[in-house]
Amino acid sequence: MCNLSGFEIAPFYVWGMYSEREIEPASYQIYRVTINDKQLDYSTGYFPANRFFLLSPLMYYQSLKESGDPTFAFLQKKLGQNLNLLTPYIFSFENSAQSINEFPDWYKKYLEQTTGKRIQYLQVDVLDVSWRKNNSITVDSAYHLIND
């Protein structure tokens, strides 16, 4: 009953979840994190959970910068008229422009704690890469996400 109304109880009850073939993307986005003019190698020396927490804030920050915070629209869609009940608390659900602008400083402090290095300079680049037929990677485009 919950699945029919749009609420998922557990993944194995959602039959459409595994019904489509996965299509290989033409390109991938990766993050190049540079600390004090030295590239951070997050592929080695970190547990998978550490890598997740090094990269997932960057993915979310990139999304917020490109298309804004979807939280309010999501809550409005799900709650409809009941959203009025959350009006006094909505400021704590949505990322303000100020909090988005404070992310680079927060991330720098987070990286200092994770890597144990004092960071004077931080640069994060988003690289669009694709695979060549000879199993090498080519960088199709790049831009600065953080340059602090």
N, C-alpha and C positions, 0 to 999 in steps of 0.2 A: 504494500500500500504506500509506504514512504517513497519507494522508487518511482512509482507512478506520479506522485505529486511533486517530484523534482528533488527530493532529499535523498541522498545516498547513505545507506546504513553502513555498508561495508563493500569494498571493491568487488568481491566475488559475486555479489548480487546484481551487479550492473553488467548485463550480458554484452552490450554493445562495446564494452571497453576493449576487447581483444578481437573485434570482428574485422578490423581493417588492416591491410598490409602496411607496414611502415615503409615510407618512401625516403630514400637517402637524400638528404638536403644537398643542394648545389654548393653551399658554403656554410662555414661555421664561424661563430664569433668566439674569440679567445681574448683574455686580458693579459696584457704585459704590464707587470707592476715593477716600477723602478724605484728603489730606495737609495738615496744618496749616490746617484749615478751608477748603481749596480742593480742588475735585473734580479728580481726575486724568483728563485726556482721553487715554485710551490708544487712541482710534480714529484719531488723527492724530499725526504726528511720530515714530512708531515703525515700524520694519520689522515685517512679519508675524511673524518669529521672535521679536522683542522682545515683541510682544503675547502670543504664545503663552507665553513664559516669565514674563510678568507675571500671566497669568490661570490657567495650568494648575496652579501650586502652590495657588492658592485653591480650585480645584475638588477637588483631592486632599485638602486640609485639611478642606473641608466634608464630603466623603465620610467621612473618618476620624472627624470629630466626630459625625456622624449614625449611622454603623453600625459603627465600629471598623475595625481593620485586617484585610482579608480575606486577607493573605499566607499566614498559617499554614493556614487552611482550604483555600486553593488548593493549597499544597504537599502537604497531607495527601491531597487528592483525586487529584492527579496522581502522587504518589510511593507512596502506600499504605504498605506495611510498610518500604519503603526510606527513609522519612522519618527513621527512627532514625539513619541515617548522618549526617544534618544536625544532630542534637541539639546537638553542641558549638558549632555556628555559628548556631543559630536566633535568638539575640539580635540578630544583625546583620541578619537578614532582616525582622524584625517591628518595627513602630513601637511603642515603649512609651508609656504615658500621659505620662511625663515629656517625651519627645521631641515628642509632639503638643502639649503645653502650651508648649513652647519655640518653636513655629512663629511666633507673632506677632512675637517679637523678631528671629528670623531674617529674616522677610519685611520687617520695617521696615529692617533693614540692607541687604537686597537692593534695596529700593526706593531707598534713599539712594544706592547705587552706580549704579543704573540712571538715576535722574532727576538726580543731582548736587545734590540738595537735602538739607539737614539736616532730619530729621523729628522734630518735638516731639510731634506728635499724629497718630495713624493710626486711621482708621475704615474698615472694609469692610462694606458692606451687601449682602445678597443680595436682589435685586428679582425678583419673579415678575411678568412683563409679558405682555400679550397685545395682538394687533393688533385694531384696530377696523375697521369696514368703510370708513371714510373714510381709511384708511392712516395713522392715528395710533396711538400706543402708549399704553396705559393700564397703570398699576401696580396690580396686583391685591393684592399683599402685599409686605411688606419686613421684614427682621430683620437685626440686627447679627451679623456673623460674627466681626469683630475690632473691639474698642473699646479702644484702648490709647493 
